[in-house]
C-alpha cells in the first residue's frame, strides 16, 4: 500500500510557536507630519501640478531649448522655467496678468 502524503497544514499548525498577535495600536488622533513623507517638498506648498500629453518630439525640442538657453545665459534653465515662460506669453496674449513664476530657486518646487 502506498505511503499516505502528510497533511502539511496540520504540520505547520503544530510548528507554530509564535506568540499570539499583539492588540493593534490605536490610530493617532492627528495625521503624521508632512515632513515624514519622503516625497514632501516644502517649496511645493500651495502649488499645483499641470501636465499634458504630447508627441515625444515636443519633449525633445523642449529639452534642446533648455540646453541652448543654459548655454546662452550661463544659468540653469529647467523645463519648468520654459513652461512658465510659455504660460506667461499665453496670458499676455489674452490680456491676463503674467503670474507664472520663472526661475525659481533650487528646492522651491
NORTAPE-V384265 format. One record per backbone hydrogen bond with DSSP energy under -1.0 kcal/mol. NH is the residue of the N-H (numbers start at 1). CO is the residue of the C=O. E is the energy in kcal/mol with one decimal. If there is no record, write none. Layout:
nh=NH co=CO e=E
nh=NH co=CO e=E
This chain:
nh=8 co=6 e=-1.0
nh=11 co=7 e=-1.9
nh=12 co=8 e=-2.6
nh=13 co=9 e=-2.0
nh=14 co=10 e=-2.0
nh=15 co=11 e=-1.1
nh=17 co=15 e=-1.1
nh=36 co=33 e=-1.5
nh=37 co=34 e=-1.7
nh=40 co=37 e=-1.7
nh=44 co=41 e=-2.3
nh=45 co=42 e=-1.7
nh=47 co=44 e=-2.3
nh=58 co=55 e=-1.7
nh=60 co=56 e=-2.3
nh=61 co=57 e=-2.5
nh=62 co=58 e=-2.1
nh=63 co=59 e=-2.6
nh=64 co=60 e=-2.4
nh=65 co=61 e=-2.3
nh=66 co=62 e=-2.2
nh=67 co=63 e=-2.1
nh=68 co=64 e=-2.5
nh=69 co=65 e=-2.8
nh=70 co=66 e=-2.0
nh=71 co=67 e=-2.2
nh=72 co=68 e=-2.3
nh=73 co=69 e=-2.5
nh=74 co=70 e=-2.5
nh=82 co=78 e=-1.9
nh=83 co=79 e=-2.6
nh=84 co=80 e=-2.6
nh=85 co=81 e=-2.3
nh=86 co=82 e=-2.3
nh=87 co=83 e=-2.6
nh=88 co=84 e=-2.6
nh=89 co=85 e=-2.1
nh=90 co=86 e=-2.1
nh=91 co=87 e=-2.8
nh=92 co=88 e=-2.6
nh=93 co=89 e=-2.2
nh=94 co=90 e=-1.4
nh=95 co=92 e=-1.7
nh=96 co=91 e=-3.2
nh=99 co=97 e=-1.3
nh=108 co=105 e=-1.7
